[in-house]
């Protein structure tokens, strides 16, 4: 299934390797933001919550 999906995306004119690289970078940025705000929230409410 992954091969068929990749071929469909490539046939539409999209560079799949560049797309994957952008998606990985975006996921890393989202994870960093989530981690930062989770730590910030814990520090604000304290361990007793």
HELIX and SHEET records of a PDB file:
HELIX    1   1 UNK A    2  UNK A   11  1                                  10    
HELIX    2   2 UNK A   16  UNK A   45  1                                  30    
END                                                                             
